[in-house]
Amino acid sequence: MPSPCTREASQACFRNFCQLPSEPQSPTSITTVSASRHVLELVMGSLIYPNSQFTNHESLPSLQESFSNFTKAFPQYSQTDQADKIREQEYYHLSLSNRVCFDYIGHGLFSYSQQRSHSWEAPVASTSSASPPSRQNSSGLQPPFFDISYKAANLHSQIQYGGQMSELEYEMQKRIMALMNLSEDDYTMVFTANQLSAFKLVADSYPFQSNQNLLTVYDYENEAVKVMIESSKNKGARVMSAEFSWPSLRLKSGKLLKKVRGKRKKKRGLFVFPLQSRMTGARYSYLWMTMAQENGWHVLLDACGLGPKDMETLGLSLFKPDLLVCSFFKVFGENPSGFCCLFVKKSSSSILKDSTGTCIVRLVPARRPSQISEELANDDAETEERTKQEIHVDDNLQGSPSGPIFRQQLSEVTYDPQETKEISVKHEAPEIEESVASFESSKSQIIAGCGSGHSYLECRGLDHADSLGLILISARARYLINWLINALMSLQHPHSENRNPLVRIYGPKVKFDRGPAVAFNVFDWKGEKIDPSIVQKLADRNNISLSKGFLFNIWFPDEYEHEREQIIETRTSEGGKVLNGTREKLHSGISVVTASLGFLTNFEDIHRLWAFVSRFLDADFVEKERWRYTALNQMTIEV
C-alpha cells in the first residue's frame, strides 16, 4: 500500500496541482493556477479580435498586425525569444524551405545545423540571401549519426540478462534516461523501431492468460494500440476502452473508475494510459496511474504525445509506471526517422514472459555512401574469398565434433563484427579483423564527431529543450495553441443561413490546461465536411504539413443522440479486413485534421495555418479543388 504522503500527493495531482507550471515568474506574475486560467480566458475573450468574425480570407489582419496584438495580449511571450534564436541558428532550414511542420510527434535528437556539419557530401555554395553563417563542412543532407538494425532477442531475456551494447547505444541510453528523468537503478531501457513495435513487444510478453484485462484510454485510433489489442485477444484477454462524452470529448471518469476498480482486485491486467491526447490535446490526471496500481493493474504510460521536458512534472516522480514508451526522431522539419524507447521498471520486470519476434533494434553507425558503393563493388570478390576460406576450414575440421559449432560462429562473426570480441582469434580470417577495425573506426567517428573529440554523444536537439526548460516551453506552447484555436473559431462563412462556422474544433478549446495539439475539420458553406485528406494535401501544396486522425470511443448523451448520424462515420480497420473467418468489428468515429506544435513553432507558423484555412471561405476555392479531387479519381491529389 502507498504511504500517506504518496496518497496525499496523488490527491493533489488529481486536483490539478501536477499540471504543467504556469508562465515564467516575475514580481508581477500570477502565482496560482486558477488565477492564471482566469487571466488566459479573459485575454482570449477580450483582447484578441474581440467579437470578430472573419468571412473573407482577404480581410484577415496581416502577420505584423496579428503579432502586435498577440504580444500585447501575452507580453510574457517575449520571454521565450530564446527558442526563436535557437530556431534561427540551428534550424534555419525551416526558413530557407518556407516549410511549416505540424506533423512531428516525439523528441528531436539532433539539430539541422549539427546534421549539416557532419554531412558526408562535398560543400556546396548557397545562393540564398538568407544564408546562415558559414560553418565548417556545411553541405548536403545525409542521414545523421546512426541507423537501426533488428536483432533477435525477446524482451524478458533482454531485461533479465542484458546484452552487448556499443558505445553509441550506451551514450544514447544515458542521454535519454537523463532527458526522461528516469534512473537506471529503477528502469531498464530497450530500443525499438517505433511505437507500434514497442506495444507489440509488450503485448507479446505480457501474461494476458492470467492477467486477463486490457484497459486503454485513447480518444483516437492508434495503430500501436490496435496491434496490442489483437495480440492480447489471441491470448484470451478481455479488452475495455475508456469513453469520451460528446460534444466536449471529456473523459467519462465515472465509467472509467468502475472499470479500474472492477469486482476483484488481484491480477487485474494492463492499463494503457497517455497523459494527454496527441490529437485533441486533452490532458488526463496522474491520479489514474496510481489508482490503477492500487487496484492491481500494471500501468503502461504512453509518453509519445508529451512535449519536451514534460517528463519533469511532479507526477512521474511520485507515481512510477511499470512500463513507459516514448518516441524520438532525428531532425525536426527534416528527418522524421528515429526509434522508440521502452522503459521497464525493474521491480515489475518479472511479470514479463518469453516471447518471439524481432521488435528490438540496435543502433549502428550510419554507413557513408562511399562505403556502400565500395561494399557493392567488392561483394563478389569478398564472397569468393570467404567461400574459399570456409572450404579450407571445413577440410581442417572434418570429423571434429566442434566443427559445425565453429562454422556457425565464423558465419556470425562475418556478419556481426561486434561478436568477434567473444570468439577466439586463433582461426580468425583477415577480413574479420578488417571488419572489426572498420566498425570500431566508424563507431569512434560517430561518437567523437558528435562530441567535439571525446567519447560523448551530443544530441543537440535534446540539449536545446534542456536549455529552454519546462516552464518556458509549456508557457510558449500555451500562448500559441490557444491563439490558434481562437483564430480558427473566428472564421465564418458569409451569407449562410445559420452563419455556419468554417472550422469545428474537437476536444478542449481555449483552455489553460491543454496540450499543444488540436483536432479540427473544415466545412463548406452548406455545412458539409471537407474530406481531411483534401485539407491535408492542399496544406502540403502550401508548404504546411498536417496530419490526419480518427477520433473514436465517443459516447453520445440522449440530448445529442440526434447528431450521431450526421457526425459519426463508420468504417472497418484495413478497409474491412477479415480475421479468423469473421469481419473485423466496425469502428464509429470522426476523421479529422490534426496539428501539433513543438517548442520550435513560432507565431508566424500558426498565422500561416490560420491564413491557409481561411481560404476555404472562398466557395470557388473549395469547389475547384473538390472537382479536381473527383476528376483524378484517386485517394490523393497529385501536385
C-alpha positions as CSV (number, residue, x, y, z in Angstrom):
1,M,0.0,0.0,0.0
2,P,1.3,3.5,-0.7
3,S,2.3,5.7,2.1
4,P,0.0,8.5,3.4
5,C,2.4,11.1,1.8
6,T,2.1,9.5,-1.6
7,R,-1.7,9.2,-1.3
8,E,-1.9,12.9,-0.3
9,A,0.4,13.9,-3.2
10,S,-1.7,11.8,-5.6
11,Q,-4.9,13.6,-4.4
12,A,-3.1,16.9,-5.0
13,C,-2.3,15.8,-8.6
14,F,-5.9,14.9,-9.2
15,R,-6.9,18.5,-8.2
16,N,-4.6,19.8,-11.0
17,F,-1.6,20.7,-8.9
18,C,0.5,18.3,-11.0
19,Q,-0.3,20.2,-14.2
20,L,2.4,22.0,-16.1
21,P,3.7,25.1,-14.4
22,S,2.4,28.5,-15.3
23,E,4.4,31.2,-17.2
24,P,7.9,32.4,-16.0
25,Q,7.7,34.1,-12.7
26,S,8.4,37.9,-12.1
27,P,7.4,40.3,-9.4
28,T,4.1,40.9,-11.1
29,S,3.5,37.3,-12.2
30,I,0.3,35.5,-11.3
31,T,1.3,32.7,-9.0
32,T,-1.7,30.5,-8.8
33,V,-3.0,28.2,-11.5
34,S,-6.6,29.2,-11.0
35,A,-5.8,32.9,-11.4
36,S,-3.7,32.1,-14.5
37,R,-6.6,30.3,-16.0
38,H,-8.9,33.3,-15.4
39,V,-6.4,35.7,-17.0
40,L,-5.9,33.5,-20.0
41,E,-9.7,33.2,-20.6
42,L,-10.1,37.0,-20.1
43,V,-7.3,37.8,-22.6
44,M,-8.6,35.4,-25.2
45,G,-12.1,36.7,-24.9
46,S,-11.5,40.4,-24.9
47,L,-8.1,41.3,-26.3
48,I,-7.5,39.1,-29.4
49,Y,-10.1,40.1,-32.1
50,P,-12.9,40.7,-29.6
51,N,-16.2,39.7,-31.2
52,S,-14.5,39.4,-34.6
53,Q,-15.8,37.1,-37.2
54,F,-13.9,36.9,-40.5
55,T,-15.9,35.9,-43.6
56,N,-13.2,36.6,-46.2
57,H,-9.7,35.4,-46.3
58,E,-8.5,38.7,-47.7
59,S,-9.9,40.6,-44.7
60,L,-7.6,38.8,-42.2
61,P,-5.1,41.1,-40.4
62,S,-1.6,40.9,-41.6
63,L,1.1,38.9,-39.8
64,Q,2.6,42.1,-38.3
65,E,-0.7,43.3,-37.0
66,S,-1.6,40.0,-35.6
67,F,1.7,39.6,-33.9
68,S,1.4,43.0,-32.4
69,N,-2.0,42.2,-30.9
70,F,-0.6,38.8,-29.7
71,T,2.3,40.3,-27.8
72,K,0.1,42.9,-26.3
73,A,-2.2,40.2,-25.0
74,F,0.7,38.0,-23.9
75,P,3.6,40.2,-23.0
76,Q,5.4,37.2,-21.4
77,Y,5.7,35.6,-24.8
78,S,8.8,37.8,-25.3
79,Q,10.5,35.9,-22.5
80,T,10.5,32.8,-24.8
81,D,12.6,34.5,-27.5
82,Q,15.5,32.1,-26.8
83,A,13.5,29.5,-28.7
84,D,13.4,31.8,-31.7
85,K,17.2,32.3,-31.5
86,I,17.7,28.5,-31.4
87,R,15.5,28.1,-34.4
88,E,17.3,30.8,-36.4
89,Q,20.8,29.4,-35.6
90,E,20.2,25.7,-35.5
91,Y,17.1,25.0,-37.6
92,Y,17.5,27.7,-40.3
93,H,16.3,25.2,-43.0
94,L,12.7,25.9,-41.8
95,S,13.1,29.5,-43.1
96,L,15.0,28.5,-46.2
97,S,12.4,25.9,-47.3
98,N,9.5,28.0,-46.1
99,R,8.0,24.8,-44.6
100,V,5.8,24.8,-41.6
101,C,5.7,21.4,-39.7
102,F,2.7,20.5,-37.6
103,D,3.2,16.7,-38.0
104,Y,6.1,15.8,-35.8
105,I,5.4,13.8,-32.6
106,G,8.1,12.9,-30.1
107,H,11.5,14.4,-29.3
108,G,14.1,15.7,-31.8
109,L,17.6,14.3,-31.2
110,F,19.7,16.5,-33.4
111,S,19.6,19.9,-34.9
112,Y,19.8,20.7,-38.7
113,S,23.0,22.6,-38.2
114,Q,24.5,19.6,-36.4
115,Q,23.5,17.4,-39.3
116,R,25.0,19.7,-41.9
117,S,28.3,20.0,-40.1
118,H,28.6,16.2,-40.1
119,S,27.4,15.6,-43.6
120,W,29.3,13.3,-46.0
121,E,28.9,15.3,-49.2
122,A,31.1,17.9,-50.6
123,P,30.4,21.5,-49.7
124,V,28.1,23.5,-51.9
125,A,27.7,27.2,-52.3
126,S,24.5,28.8,-51.2
127,T,22.6,31.2,-53.4
128,S,20.1,32.2,-50.8
129,S,20.2,35.8,-49.4
130,A,19.1,34.3,-46.1
131,S,22.1,32.1,-45.9
132,P,23.2,31.2,-42.3
133,P,26.7,32.0,-41.0
134,S,29.4,29.9,-42.7
135,R,30.1,26.5,-41.0
136,Q,32.9,24.1,-41.5
137,N,31.9,21.1,-43.7
138,S,28.4,22.6,-44.3
139,S,26.9,20.7,-47.1
140,G,24.2,18.3,-48.3
141,L,21.7,16.3,-46.3
142,Q,22.6,12.8,-45.3
143,P,21.2,10.6,-42.6
144,P,22.9,11.7,-39.4
145,F,24.8,9.7,-37.0
146,F,23.1,6.3,-36.8
147,D,20.9,3.6,-38.4
148,I,18.9,0.9,-36.8
149,S,19.1,-2.9,-37.3
150,Y,16.8,-5.6,-35.9
151,K,18.2,-8.2,-33.5
152,A,16.8,-11.5,-32.4
153,A,16.1,-11.1,-28.7
154,N,12.9,-11.3,-26.6
155,L,12.0,-8.7,-24.1
156,H,12.3,-11.0,-21.0
157,S,15.8,-12.1,-21.8
158,Q,16.9,-8.6,-22.7
159,I,15.8,-7.3,-19.3
160,Q,17.0,-10.2,-17.2
161,Y,20.4,-10.8,-18.8
162,G,21.0,-7.6,-20.8
163,G,23.1,-7.7,-23.9
164,Q,26.1,-6.3,-25.5
165,M,25.8,-2.5,-26.2
166,S,28.0,-0.5,-28.4
167,E,29.4,2.8,-27.2
168,L,26.9,4.6,-29.3
169,E,24.0,2.8,-27.7
170,Y,25.4,3.3,-24.2
171,E,25.8,7.0,-24.7
172,M,22.3,7.3,-26.3
173,Q,20.7,5.4,-23.5
174,K,22.4,7.6,-20.9
175,R,21.3,10.8,-22.6
176,I,17.7,9.7,-23.0
177,M,17.4,8.4,-19.4
178,A,18.6,11.9,-18.3
179,L,16.0,13.6,-20.5
180,M,13.2,11.3,-19.3
181,N,14.2,12.0,-15.7
182,L,14.4,8.2,-15.0
183,S,17.1,6.4,-13.0
184,E,19.0,3.4,-14.3
185,D,18.5,1.9,-10.9
186,D,14.8,1.9,-11.4
187,Y,14.3,1.2,-15.1
188,T,15.8,-0.8,-18.0
189,M,15.6,0.7,-21.4
190,V,15.2,-1.1,-24.7
191,F,15.3,0.3,-28.2
192,T,12.5,-0.5,-30.7
193,A,11.8,0.7,-34.2
194,N,8.7,2.6,-33.4
195,Q,5.7,2.9,-31.1
196,L,3.9,0.0,-32.8
197,S,7.0,-2.3,-32.2
198,A,7.1,-1.3,-28.6
199,F,3.4,-2.0,-28.0
200,K,3.7,-5.3,-29.8
201,L,6.7,-6.3,-27.7
202,V,4.8,-5.6,-24.5
203,A,1.7,-7.4,-25.8
204,D,3.7,-10.5,-26.8
205,S,5.4,-10.6,-23.4
206,Y,2.6,-9.7,-21.0
207,P,0.8,-12.7,-19.4
208,F,-2.8,-12.0,-20.6
209,Q,-3.6,-15.6,-19.9
210,S,-3.5,-14.9,-16.2
211,N,-3.9,-11.1,-16.1
212,Q,-6.8,-11.1,-18.5
213,N,-7.8,-7.5,-18.8
214,L,-6.6,-4.8,-21.2
215,L,-7.9,-1.3,-20.5
216,T,-6.9,1.6,-22.8
217,V,-7.6,5.4,-22.6
218,Y,-7.5,6.8,-26.1
219,D,-9.9,9.2,-27.8
220,Y,-8.4,8.4,-31.2
221,E,-7.5,5.4,-33.2
222,N,-3.9,4.4,-32.6
223,E,-2.2,1.7,-34.7
224,A,0.1,0.6,-31.9
225,V,-2.9,0.1,-29.6
226,K,-4.7,-1.9,-32.3
227,V,-1.8,-4.3,-32.6
228,M,-1.7,-4.7,-28.8
229,I,-5.4,-5.4,-28.8
230,E,-5.1,-8.1,-31.5
231,S,-2.2,-9.8,-29.7
232,S,-4.0,-9.7,-26.3
233,K,-7.2,-11.1,-27.7
234,N,-5.2,-14.0,-29.1
235,K,-4.2,-14.8,-25.5
236,G,-7.8,-14.6,-24.3
237,A,-7.7,-11.0,-22.9
238,R,-10.9,-9.0,-22.2
239,V,-10.4,-5.6,-23.9
240,M,-12.0,-2.5,-22.5
241,S,-11.7,1.2,-23.5
242,A,-12.5,4.5,-21.9
243,E,-15.2,6.6,-23.4
244,F,-15.4,10.3,-24.2
245,S,-18.5,12.4,-23.9
246,W,-19.9,14.4,-26.9
247,P,-19.5,17.2,-27.6
248,S,-16.7,18.2,-25.3
249,L,-14.9,14.8,-25.6
250,R,-14.2,14.9,-21.9
251,L,-13.2,11.6,-20.4
252,K,-16.1,9.8,-18.8
253,S,-14.4,9.5,-15.4
254,G,-17.2,7.6,-13.7
255,K,-17.3,4.8,-16.2
256,L,-13.5,4.5,-16.2
257,L,-13.4,4.4,-12.5
258,K,-15.7,1.5,-12.4
259,K,-13.6,-0.4,-14.9
260,V,-10.4,0.4,-13.0
261,R,-11.9,-0.8,-9.7
262,G,-13.7,-3.8,-11.1
263,K,-15.1,-6.6,-8.8
264,R,-11.9,-8.4,-8.0
265,K,-8.6,-6.8,-7.1
266,K,-6.0,-9.5,-7.8
267,K,-4.3,-9.9,-11.2
268,R,-6.2,-7.2,-12.9
269,G,-4.3,-6.8,-16.2
270,L,-2.6,-4.0,-18.2
271,F,-3.8,-0.3,-18.0
272,V,-2.5,1.6,-21.1
273,F,-2.6,5.4,-20.4
274,P,-1.4,8.5,-22.2
275,L,-1.1,11.7,-20.1
276,Q,-2.5,13.7,-23.0
277,S,-4.1,13.0,-26.3
278,R,-1.7,13.6,-29.2
279,M,-4.6,14.7,-31.4
280,T,-7.1,16.7,-29.3
281,G,-4.6,18.0,-26.7
282,A,-6.8,16.8,-23.9
283,R,-4.9,16.1,-20.6
284,Y,-5.6,13.5,-18.0
285,S,-4.8,13.4,-14.4
286,Y,-1.8,11.5,-13.0
287,L,-4.1,10.0,-10.4
288,W,-5.4,7.4,-12.9
289,M,-2.0,5.8,-12.8
290,T,-1.8,5.4,-9.0
291,M,-5.4,4.5,-8.8
292,A,-4.9,1.7,-11.3
293,Q,-1.8,0.4,-9.5
294,E,-3.6,0.4,-6.2
295,N,-6.3,-1.7,-7.8
296,G,-3.9,-4.4,-9.1
297,W,-3.2,-3.1,-12.6
298,H,0.2,-2.9,-14.3
299,V,0.5,0.6,-15.9
300,L,1.9,1.3,-19.3
301,L,2.4,5.1,-19.7
302,D,2.3,6.2,-23.4
303,A,4.5,9.3,-23.4
304,C,4.8,9.6,-27.2
305,G,2.4,12.6,-27.2
306,L,4.2,14.5,-24.5
307,G,6.3,17.6,-25.3
308,P,9.9,18.2,-24.4
309,K,10.6,18.4,-20.7
310,D,7.1,17.3,-19.8
311,M,8.6,14.3,-18.0
312,E,9.9,16.7,-15.4
313,T,6.5,17.3,-13.9
314,L,5.9,16.3,-10.3
315,G,3.6,13.4,-11.1
316,L,6.2,10.9,-12.5
317,S,8.5,11.3,-9.6
318,L,5.7,10.1,-7.4
319,F,3.8,7.6,-9.5
320,K,6.3,5.4,-11.4
321,P,4.6,3.4,-14.2
322,D,5.5,-0.2,-14.7
323,L,6.2,0.4,-18.4
324,L,6.8,3.6,-20.3
325,V,7.0,4.3,-24.1
326,C,8.5,7.4,-25.7
327,S,9.5,8.1,-29.3
328,F,12.4,10.1,-30.8
329,F,13.1,11.4,-34.3
330,K,16.3,12.7,-35.8
331,V,15.9,16.3,-37.0
332,F,12.7,18.5,-36.7
333,G,11.4,19.5,-40.1
334,E,13.9,17.4,-42.0
335,N,14.2,13.8,-40.9
336,P,11.3,12.1,-39.0
337,S,13.0,8.7,-38.9
338,G,14.3,7.6,-35.5
339,F,13.4,5.0,-32.9
340,C,11.2,4.4,-29.8
341,C,12.3,3.5,-26.3
342,L,10.5,1.1,-24.0
343,F,11.3,1.5,-20.3
344,V,10.6,-1.4,-17.9
345,K,10.5,-0.9,-14.2
346,K,12.9,-3.4,-12.7
347,S,10.7,-4.2,-9.8
348,S,7.9,-5.2,-12.3
349,S,10.1,-6.9,-14.9
350,S,9.4,-10.4,-13.6
351,I,5.8,-10.2,-14.9
352,L,7.0,-10.3,-18.5
353,K,7.4,-13.7,-20.1
354,D,9.5,-15.1,-23.0
355,S,8.2,-14.1,-26.5
356,T,9.2,-14.5,-30.1
357,G,9.7,-11.7,-32.6
358,T,12.2,-9.1,-33.8
359,C,10.8,-5.9,-32.3
360,I,14.0,-4.9,-30.5
361,V,16.6,-3.0,-32.5
362,R,20.2,-1.9,-32.1
363,L,21.7,1.4,-33.1
364,V,24.6,1.2,-35.6
365,P,26.7,4.0,-37.1
366,A,25.3,5.1,-40.4
367,R,27.4,4.0,-43.4
368,R,28.8,6.6,-45.7
369,P,27.6,6.5,-49.3
370,S,31.2,5.7,-50.4
371,Q,31.2,2.7,-48.0
372,I,28.0,1.3,-49.5
373,S,29.4,1.7,-53.1
374,E,32.7,0.0,-52.1
375,E,30.8,-2.8,-50.5
376,L,28.7,-3.4,-53.6
377,A,31.7,-3.3,-55.8
378,N,33.7,-5.7,-53.7
379,D,30.8,-8.0,-52.9
380,D,31.6,-10.7,-55.5
381,A,35.3,-10.7,-54.6
382,E,34.6,-11.0,-50.9
383,T,32.1,-13.8,-51.4
384,E,34.6,-15.8,-53.4
385,E,37.4,-15.3,-50.9
386,R,35.0,-16.2,-48.0
387,T,33.9,-19.4,-49.7
388,K,37.5,-20.5,-50.2
389,Q,38.3,-19.9,-46.6
390,E,35.1,-21.7,-45.4
391,I,36.1,-24.7,-47.6
392,H,39.5,-24.7,-46.1
393,V,38.0,-24.6,-42.6
394,D,35.7,-27.5,-43.5
395,D,38.7,-29.5,-44.6
396,N,40.6,-28.8,-41.4
397,L,37.6,-29.5,-39.1
398,Q,36.1,-32.5,-40.9
399,G,35.2,-35.2,-38.5
400,S,35.7,-32.9,-35.4
401,P,32.7,-32.7,-33.1
402,S,33.4,-28.9,-32.8
403,G,33.4,-28.4,-36.5
404,P,29.7,-27.3,-37.1
405,I,29.8,-25.1,-34.0
406,F,32.8,-23.2,-35.1
407,R,31.5,-22.8,-38.7
408,Q,28.3,-21.3,-37.2
409,Q,30.4,-18.9,-35.1
410,L,32.5,-18.0,-38.1
411,S,29.4,-17.1,-40.1
412,E,28.1,-15.0,-37.2
413,V,31.4,-13.1,-36.9
414,T,31.5,-12.4,-40.6
415,Y,28.1,-10.6,-40.5
416,D,28.2,-9.2,-37.0
417,P,31.7,-7.7,-36.2
418,Q,30.7,-6.9,-32.6
419,E,30.6,-10.6,-31.7
420,T,34.3,-11.1,-32.6
421,K,35.3,-9.9,-29.1
422,E,33.7,-13.1,-27.6
423,I,35.3,-15.6,-30.0
424,S,38.8,-17.0,-30.0
425,V,41.1,-15.3,-32.6
426,K,43.1,-18.5,-33.4
427,H,41.1,-19.1,-36.6
428,E,40.1,-15.6,-37.4
429,A,40.3,-14.7,-41.1
430,P,42.0,-11.5,-42.2
431,E,38.8,-9.9,-43.4
432,I,37.2,-10.4,-40.0
433,E,39.9,-8.4,-38.4
434,E,39.4,-5.7,-41.0
435,S,35.7,-5.7,-40.3
436,V,36.2,-5.2,-36.6
437,A,38.7,-2.4,-37.3
438,S,36.2,-0.7,-39.7
439,F,33.3,-0.9,-37.2
440,E,35.4,0.5,-34.3
441,S,36.7,3.3,-36.6
442,S,33.1,4.1,-37.7
443,K,31.9,4.0,-34.1
444,S,34.6,6.3,-32.9
445,Q,33.8,8.8,-35.6
446,I,30.1,8.8,-34.7
447,I,30.8,9.3,-31.0
448,A,33.8,11.7,-31.2
449,G,32.3,13.6,-34.2
450,C,29.2,14.4,-32.3
451,G,31.0,15.4,-29.2
452,S,34.0,17.6,-30.1
453,G,36.6,14.9,-30.0
454,H,35.8,13.0,-26.9
455,S,33.6,10.0,-26.2
456,Y,30.3,11.9,-25.7
457,L,27.2,11.8,-27.9
458,E,25.9,15.3,-28.5
459,C,22.1,15.3,-29.0
460,R,21.8,19.0,-29.7
461,G,18.0,18.8,-30.1
462,L,17.6,17.4,-26.6
463,D,20.1,19.9,-25.3
464,H,18.1,22.8,-26.7
465,A,15.0,21.5,-24.9
466,D,17.1,21.3,-21.7
467,S,18.4,24.9,-22.1
468,L,14.9,26.3,-22.5
469,G,13.3,24.3,-19.6
470,L,9.9,23.1,-18.8
471,I,8.3,26.4,-17.7
472,L,9.4,28.3,-20.8
473,I,8.4,25.6,-23.3
474,S,5.0,25.0,-21.7
475,A,4.2,28.7,-21.5
476,R,5.2,29.3,-25.1
477,A,3.1,26.4,-26.3
478,R,0.1,27.6,-24.2
479,Y,0.1,31.0,-25.8
480,L,0.4,29.7,-29.3
481,I,-2.1,26.9,-29.3
482,N,-4.8,29.0,-27.6
483,W,-4.3,31.8,-30.0
484,L,-4.6,29.4,-33.0
485,I,-7.8,27.8,-31.7
486,N,-9.3,31.2,-31.0
487,A,-8.3,32.4,-34.5
488,L,-9.7,29.3,-36.2
489,M,-13.0,29.6,-34.5
490,S,-13.3,33.3,-35.7
491,L,-13.7,32.1,-39.3
492,Q,-17.3,32.0,-40.5
493,H,-19.0,31.5,-43.9
494,P,-20.6,34.6,-45.4
495,H,-24.3,34.7,-46.4
496,S,-25.0,31.2,-44.9
497,E,-28.5,30.9,-43.3
498,N,-27.2,29.7,-39.9
499,R,-23.9,31.6,-40.0
500,N,-22.1,28.3,-40.3
501,P,-18.6,28.3,-38.8
502,L,-15.8,27.3,-41.2
503,V,-14.0,25.2,-38.6
504,R,-15.1,22.8,-35.8
505,I,-12.7,22.1,-33.0
506,Y,-12.9,18.7,-31.3
507,G,-11.9,18.3,-27.7
508,P,-10.7,21.2,-25.5
509,K,-10.9,24.6,-27.0
510,V,-9.3,27.7,-25.3
511,K,-8.1,26.3,-22.1
512,F,-5.2,26.8,-19.7
513,D,-4.7,23.1,-19.1
514,R,-4.4,21.6,-22.6
515,G,-1.7,20.1,-24.7
516,P,-0.2,21.8,-27.8
517,A,-2.3,19.8,-30.3
518,V,-5.6,20.4,-32.0
519,A,-8.1,18.3,-33.9
520,F,-10.4,20.1,-36.3
521,N,-12.4,19.8,-39.5
522,V,-13.2,22.3,-42.2
523,F,-16.8,22.7,-43.5
524,D,-18.1,24.3,-46.7
525,W,-20.8,26.9,-46.8
526,K,-23.5,24.3,-46.9
527,G,-22.2,22.8,-43.7
528,E,-20.8,19.7,-45.3
529,K,-17.4,18.4,-44.1
530,I,-14.5,18.7,-46.4
531,D,-12.5,15.4,-46.6
532,P,-9.5,15.7,-44.2
533,S,-7.4,14.1,-47.0
534,I,-8.1,17.1,-49.2
535,V,-7.3,19.6,-46.5
536,Q,-4.1,17.8,-45.7
537,K,-3.0,17.7,-49.4
538,L,-3.9,21.3,-50.1
539,A,-1.9,22.3,-47.0
540,D,1.1,20.4,-48.3
541,R,0.8,22.3,-51.6
542,N,1.1,25.4,-49.4
543,N,4.2,24.1,-47.6
544,I,2.2,23.3,-44.5
545,S,2.5,19.7,-43.1
546,L,-0.6,18.5,-41.2
547,S,-1.7,15.0,-40.0
548,K,-4.9,13.1,-40.1
549,G,-6.6,11.0,-37.4
550,F,-9.7,9.2,-36.4
551,L,-11.5,10.1,-33.2
552,F,-13.5,7.3,-31.6
553,N,-14.8,5.8,-28.3
554,I,-17.3,8.7,-28.4
555,W,-20.4,8.5,-26.1
556,F,-23.5,10.5,-27.0
557,P,-25.8,11.6,-24.3
558,D,-29.5,11.4,-25.0
559,E,-29.8,15.1,-25.8
560,Y,-27.2,14.7,-28.6
561,E,-28.3,11.4,-29.9
562,H,-29.9,13.1,-32.9
563,E,-26.5,14.4,-34.0
564,R,-24.9,10.9,-34.1
565,E,-25.9,10.1,-37.7
566,Q,-24.7,13.5,-39.0
567,I,-21.4,13.4,-37.2
568,I,-20.3,9.8,-36.9
569,E,-18.6,7.8,-39.7
570,T,-18.4,4.0,-39.7
571,R,-15.5,2.1,-41.2
572,T,-13.6,-1.1,-40.7
573,S,-9.9,-1.4,-40.0
574,E,-7.8,-2.2,-43.0
575,G,-10.8,-1.5,-45.2
576,G,-12.9,-4.4,-44.0
577,K,-10.2,-6.8,-43.1
578,V,-11.4,-10.3,-42.3
579,L,-9.8,-12.0,-39.3
580,N,-10.3,-15.7,-38.3
581,G,-13.2,-16.1,-40.7
582,T,-15.2,-13.1,-39.4
583,R,-15.2,-9.5,-40.4
584,E,-13.4,-7.2,-38.1
585,K,-15.6,-5.0,-35.8
586,L,-16.9,-1.7,-37.3
587,H,-15.4,1.4,-35.8
588,S,-17.5,4.5,-35.4
589,G,-15.8,7.8,-35.1
590,I,-14.8,11.1,-36.8
591,S,-12.0,11.6,-39.3
592,V,-10.1,14.8,-38.5
593,V,-7.2,17.0,-39.4
594,T,-4.6,17.4,-36.6
595,A,-1.8,19.9,-35.9
596,S,0.8,19.5,-33.2
597,L,3.0,22.4,-32.0
598,G,6.6,22.0,-30.8
599,F,9.0,24.3,-28.9
600,L,10.4,25.5,-32.3
601,T,6.9,26.5,-33.5
602,N,6.6,30.3,-33.7
603,F,3.8,32.8,-34.2
604,E,4.4,33.0,-38.0
605,D,3.8,29.3,-38.3
606,I,0.3,29.4,-36.7
607,H,-0.6,32.6,-38.5
608,R,0.2,30.8,-41.8
609,L,-2.0,27.9,-40.8
610,W,-4.9,30.3,-40.0
611,A,-4.4,32.1,-43.3
612,F,-4.4,28.8,-45.2
613,V,-7.6,27.5,-43.6
614,S,-9.3,30.9,-44.2
615,R,-9.0,30.2,-48.0
616,F,-11.8,27.7,-47.6
617,L,-14.1,30.6,-47.0
618,D,-14.0,31.1,-50.8
619,A,-16.6,28.7,-52.2
620,D,-14.8,28.7,-55.6
621,F,-11.6,27.5,-54.0
622,V,-13.4,24.6,-52.3
623,E,-15.4,23.5,-55.4
624,K,-12.4,23.8,-57.7
625,E,-10.3,21.5,-55.6
626,R,-13.2,19.1,-54.9
627,W,-13.7,18.8,-58.7
628,R,-10.0,18.1,-59.3
629,Y,-10.0,15.5,-56.5
630,T,-13.0,13.7,-58.0
631,A,-11.7,14.0,-61.6
632,L,-8.4,12.4,-60.7
633,N,-10.4,9.5,-59.2
634,Q,-7.7,8.7,-56.6
635,M,-7.1,8.8,-52.9
636,T,-4.7,11.8,-53.1
637,I,-4.3,14.9,-55.2
638,E,-1.2,14.9,-57.3
639,V,0.7,18.1,-57.1
